[in-house]
Amino acid sequence: MKIKELIKLLKDQDQNREVVLASDAEGDAYSSLYGVHTVAYDAEYGQIGLEELTDELISEGYGEDDVMTGNEVVSAIVLYPI
């Protein structure tokens, strides 16, 4: 799903509703939304990485090996549960 599609689904909702994430497709557990991060995503391998390496990320210990590149890698967001 693209962000524009998610926005379309959410725009008519009550803006005071809590955002809750399911742990899996079966809905075996639920958690509130903790945060959102932008990432590089490789759907073929189900992996995420950095889109680019900034000075701030370097100071946090990240390196060139953490930057994800390739033909199948796309820009994405990840929604993290509590």
N, C-alpha and C positions, 0 to 999 in steps of 0.2 A: 504494500500500500504506500502510496506517495503522501507527503505531508499535505498537499492540497486536497487529497481525498479525505484524510483524517479531519482536516479543518472543516470541510463541508459536512461531515457527519456530526461534528461537535458544535458547530456554530449556533444551532437552534436549541441546544441543551441549556438547562439551568446552570449558569456559571458558578454557582455555589456547590455543585455536586462534587463529591470526593472522587478522585481518580484511583481505581483499584485495578491491579494487574493479576491475571490468572497465572499460576505457575506453569501450566501446560494446557494443551487443547481440551483435555478432559475436565479441567477445573478442579483439580485435586486440592489446591490450596490457593489462597489469595493474600495479597499484600498491597498496602498503599504505595503510591508512586513516591520515590525518594528523589530522583533526579533524572536529568536528560543530558546526554553527551553526544557530540558529533564524532563520527568515526568513519573509517574506511571499512567496507564490508565485502567479504568474499563469500557469496552464497554457496558456491560449489563446495567449499571446505567448511562452511559454517564458522568462519573466524572473523574477528574484527582487529583493527590496528589503527595506528595514527594516520591521518591524512597528510600531515606535514610535521616536521620537527621544529619547534620554536625554542628560543632561549629559555623560556620558562619550563618547558618540558625537559630540556637538557638538564636544568638545575634540579629537576625532580628525579633524575636518573635514567631517563629514556635516551635511546640512541637510534642510529640509522636502521638497525635491525627491527625496530618497532614500527617503522613506516611501512604501510602496506601498499604495494603497487601491483599492477597486472591488468590484463585485458578484461577480466571479469570483476574487478574491484570497482565498487560504486560508493558514492558519498551517502551516508545514512545517519540516522539518529538512533540511539538506544535508550529505552525507558527502563530505569533501574528501580526495582522494588526495595522497600525497607528491609 
